[in-house]
Amino acid sequence: MVPLSRQLPSPEMLKDFLKVDVPSVHFRERRLEKAQDMWDLKKIAKRRTPTGPFNYVDGGAERELSMARAREVWDNIAFHPSVLRDVKNVDLSCTMAGGPSAMPLAIAPTGFTRMMHAEGEIAGARAAAAAGIPFSLSTMGTETIEDVAKEAPGGRHWFQLYLAGDNRPMAFELVSRAKDAGYDTLIVTVDTPVTGARHRDARNGMTFPPKLNLKTFADASWRVEWWTNFLTTKELGFTNFGAGSKSFAEIGRMFDPTLNFKDLEWLREQWDGQLLIKGIQTADDAERCIKHGMDGVILSNHGGRQLDRAPVPLMTLPEVRRRIGDEPTVLVDTGIMSGADVAAAVALGADGCLIGRAYLYGLMAGGAEGVARALEIFRSEMQRTLQLMGVNKVADLTPDKVSLNWRNP
């Protein structure tokens, strides 16, 4: 045993090490500061949100295989970093769907959003505008097209449409309203000829309209902020179709098992902005979309919420890009939980990614500030990933920088 030479600590050392952390009186801010990644935000969201709404976000279809497989693919990514590069300055800005974005990320369209947190789409739109990225409003949104645009001035707004071939007047009205409100991109979701079997939702009474029972209220009772907001804010509903519960009947008319490319051609005539088709899962369908005049595709299996055992979007990305070329927009969603995931998708050929669950975890964890924290986490993770890969800008993320399988790079 070696004897230690001891001395009293110097005042300077004590000053550096013993800094008092004064607790903030802003409880939401304190809560969110502790979140270091999206998994932390998910844990906070789960504590603060009743089981039904949380599982509506967190769950998938049937056995949830599509959702689990997507996350497994992201986890198996391997990067190929270059070292001894000057990476002091990193530029995350890019072009997505014909317009600028501060990073290759956009908020995906999500339905029934104010059920997750009363601040809903307004919180998401404001956070997206502040972060310089697009925000997508769903047909099944709980704020109107006009209010989202008004409450987040200066942001890029995209509108997602469920197109029913036998209900073109309603589609035309929604598209016209989006155009008049300044939305620059229209997203048409095509993987919902029928609704997937979401067993978690059925067990929790998360149908449309919701079936709330004593168990539901008991579960919500100790989440004081959630139920106070739910009871004291405006009635929940799909507000682009009317007020409150009256809107539930209308939304069912937007799902159409007969939807086909002729309907998309009609829509192309109505919309002169960017037109993206969401729910594409094969290179063949991506190619057909471009041939029919669409501006791009969103590779998506609806977050694993429609067809279980569906293709993992990231796995189809390289072939889609090869088949349709460099010009059309290609975005990816499903299972994205970090800025490193986004960097990998861009390297494999995507223009960017959409986040749905990750955005909603932030919303449930802390409203608008929670969404802002989620986007801050994505931005910092993306910047750090590029620096550690020896890359200065998004355009330098190329296929040689990443492998889909770390075991076989």
N, C-alpha and C positions, 0 to 999 in steps of 0.2 A: 504493500500500500504506500503510495507516494504522499507525503505530507503536503497539505495545501497551505499556501501563504495567504492570509486573510487581511482584509482592510475594510474600513467603513466605506459605504457607497458615497460617491461624490454627489453634491446637490444637483449638478448638471444632469447626471444620469437619472436621478430620481425625477427630475423635472420632465425628462423625455419619456420615461416609462410609466409614470404614475399620473397620466392625464385623466381627469374625471370626465366621464361620459354623462353629461346632463340629459336626463330623459326628456324627449320632446312631448309637448302637450297635444301634438297632432297624432292621434292614435293610428289613423290610417297610414300616415307617412311612416311612422315607426314600424308598423307591420310590414309594409312593402319593402323597406330598406333591407330587411333581413333576407329577402328572397335573392339568392344568387343565380338561380337558373329557373327555367320554366317548371321544373319538377317541384321546386319550392313554392312557386305560385300556385301550382295545382294543389298542393297540400293545404295552403291557406284557403283556397277556394272551397275545398271539400269541407273544411271546418265551418265556413261561414254561410254555406248554402244548403238548403234542405235536400234530402236524398233524391227526390224526384227530379228537380231541375238540374242538379249536378250530374245525375246519371244520364239525363237527356243529352248533355254535352259529352260526357265521358264514354258513353256506350256506343255499340255498333249493332249490326244486324245479326240475328240468329246466334251462332256460337262465337261471333266476333273474331273469326279467323282472318278476314281481310285486314282488319285494323291491326291485329297483332303481327301479321306478316309484314305489313308496311313498316312498322317500327323496327322489326328485326332487320330489314334491308338497310334502313338508315344506320343502324348500329354497326352493320358489317362494312360500312364504307372505310376505305383506307386512303389516306392522303400520301402524296409523294412530294415532300417539301424540298425546296432549294434553299441553301444557306449562303451566308456571306453576301447578302443583298442589302442595299439601303432601303429599309422599309419604314423609315421614320414617318413618311406621309403615305396615307392610304386613302384612295378615292372610291367610295362605295356607290357613287351615283351611276345611273344607267337609264336606258330607255325601255319602257314597258308599254305595250299596246299603243305605240305611236306617241307617247308623251313621256315627260321626265319623271323620275322617281329618285329620292335621295338614297335609296338602296333597293336591291332586287327583291322587294317584299311588298305585298299588299294584303289588306284584311279581306278575308273571304266573306261571301254572303252567308249569313246565318239566320235561321228562322226563330221566331218566338223569343227574341233576345231579351226583352224586358222581363221575362220570367226569370232569367238568370240574375239580373240586377236591374233595379228600377231606372238606372241611368241609360241603359240600353244602347241603341245605335248612336244616339247623340254623343255618348262618351267615346265610342269607337271612332266616329267621324272626326271629332275634335282632336283626339290623340293622333290619328293618322295624319290630319292636316298639319299638326305641330311637328310631326316627324318627317313630313315631306313625302308621304307615300299614299297610294290610292286607297280609298275605302269603298267596299262594295255593299250596297243595300239589297237585301233579298225581297222578292215578291212577298214572302212570308214575314217580312219585317214588321216591327211593332212601332215604327215611326214612319211618317209619310215621306214620300219622295221630296216634297217641297221643304219640310221642316229640317231634314238632314242637310240639304244644301244650304238653307238659311243659317243653321246653327254652326256650320263649319265652313265659313266663307274662305275662299282661297285654296281649299283643298281640291284634290282630284276625286271626283265621284263617279263610280261605276254602278250600273243597275243590273241586277240579275232577274231574268224573266223565266217563269214557267209558261211555255207556249202551248196552248191547246188549239189544235187545228180547227175545231168546231166552235171556237169562241174567240174569233179574231177581233171582234169589236172591243172586247175587254183588253186584249193584248195591245191593240192599237192605241187605246186610251192611255195605258200605262207607259208605253213607249213615247207617246207624244208628251206626256207630263215630264218624263225624264229628260227629253230633249229640251223642253222649255226651261227646265230647272238647271240646265248647264252640265248634265252628265255627259261625259265624253266617250264612254265605252258601255256597250251592252253585252251582257253575258247570258247565254241561253243554256239552261241545264237540260240535258237530254237523257240522263240515266234514270229517269223516274217515270217510266210508263205506268208503273204501279208503285206503291210505297213498300219499302223493305220491311221485313218482320223484325221490329226492334223490341225484343222480349223484355229488356230492362224497363222500357217505357211503359209497356202494357202492365207489368207487375206493379209499377209505381203510380198508375193512374194518369200517366202523361199522354193522354189521347187529346184529340181536338174536338170539342173543348175539353180541358182537363177535368178529371173526375176526382175531386178533392173529398177525402173522408177524414174520420177522426185520427187515423194513423198519420195522414199527411199533416194535419194541424199539430199533432203532438211532436212530430219530427221538426217542424218549423218553429215550435214555441220558444225554444231557447236561442234561436238565431234572431235576436230582437231587431237588428237593423233590417234584415230581409223582410220579415213580415210587417214591420212598421211601414216600410216603403211600399210593400205590396198593397196594404190596406188604405194608404193615405195618398197615393198617386192615381193618375187617371186610369180608367178601366183598361185592362189588357185586351188586345185584339190585333188583327191584321189590318192596320189602320188605312192602308191604301184601298181597302174595299168597304170602308165604313167604320162606324164606331163600335168598339167593344165586341160583345158576343155575336152581333149581327154579321160580323165579317167571317166567322168560321164556316158558314155554309158556302160562301163565295169561293173560298180557297180550294175547296174540293173540285171545283169546275176547271181548275188550271192543270190538272194532271190528265194526260191523254195518251192511251196506249196505241193510238193510230198515228202519232206524230212521225213525220218523215221529212225527207229533204225538200219536198215541194213547199212545205210550211216554212222552212228556213229561207228558201228563195223568195217567198212572199215577204218575209221579215226583212230580208236584205233590201228590198225595194222601199221599205218604210223607214229605214235607219241609215243615215249617211255617215255615222261615226264608226268607231272601231266595233267589230262584231266578233265575239269569241264564243266558241262552243265548249261548254263544260260537261265533263262526264265521258270524255273520249278515253277508251281503254285499249285500243289497238292501232297500229300504224295504218292499217287499211282504212279505218274510219277517219283518221286524221287526214289522210290523203284525199278522201272524198270530200271532206269539209272544205278544204282549200280549193278543190276543183269547182265546188258550188259557190265560190265567191266569198267565203268567210275569211276574216283577217287573221285568224289564229285559233288555237285550241288550248283547252285546259285539261291536262291529263289528270284524271281524278276518278276514284271509285266511291266518291261521295263520303270520304272519310270512313269507309268500311260500313256505311249505314244503309246500303241498298243490297247489292248482290254479295253474299258471303262467298269466299273463295274467289273473289274477283282478282284480276291482275294487279300487281303492285305498280302504281304509276311510274315510279323512278326506274323500274326495270324496263319499261317500254320506251322511256325517253330517248336513248341513243338511236334506236331504229326509227322513231318518229322524226327526229331531226334529220336523219340521213334521207328519209323519203320525201319530206316536204321542203327541204332546203333551208337556207339561212334567214330568208326574209320574213316568213310568217311568224307571228308571236306564238311561243310555246311556254305555258306556265304549268306548274306542278303543284298539287296539294296532297293531303293525306299523310298524317303521322309526323309532320314537321314540328320539331320541338327545340331547335337551336339554330343559331347563326351558322354553325358548321354544316348543318343539314342544307341550308340555303346555298352555301358556298359549293357544296358537292353537286347540287342540282344544276347550278350555273355552269360548273366545269363540264358536266355531262351534256350540256346543250340547251338548258332552259334559259329563258330571259329573266325568270324570277319565280317566286313561290307565293302561294296564298296560304295564310294561316287562319284556321277557323277555331279549333279547340284551344289552341294556345292563346289566341286573342280572348276567348271567353273565360279561360282560367284567370287571366288578368282582370277581366271585368268583374268576375265573381269575387276575386280577392280584394278588390278595392275600387270599383267604379272606374271613372275616367283616369284617376291616378294609377290604378292597377293596369289599365291598358297601356298607359304611357310607360310604366315600369317594364311591362312585357316587351314593348318595342325598343326600349333602352337596352334591355338584356340582349335582344337579337342583334342590335347594332354593335354593341361592344363585342359580342361573341364573333360576329362576322369580321370586324376589324382585326381582332386578335388572331383569328384563324388565317386571314390573308397574310398578316405579318409573319406568323410562324411558318407559313408555306413559302415565304419569300416572294410575295406577290404585292404589287402596288395598287392595282385597280381591278375592278370586276372583269373588264375585258380580257385580262391576262389569265383568267381561270379557264384552262383548256383541258381536254380529256386526258392528256398525259399527266395531269396533276392528281388524278383520283382513280381508284379502282372500286368496283362494286363489291368485291369480296376481299377482306383483309387476309384471308388464308391463302388466296391465290392471286396476288397482285399482278 
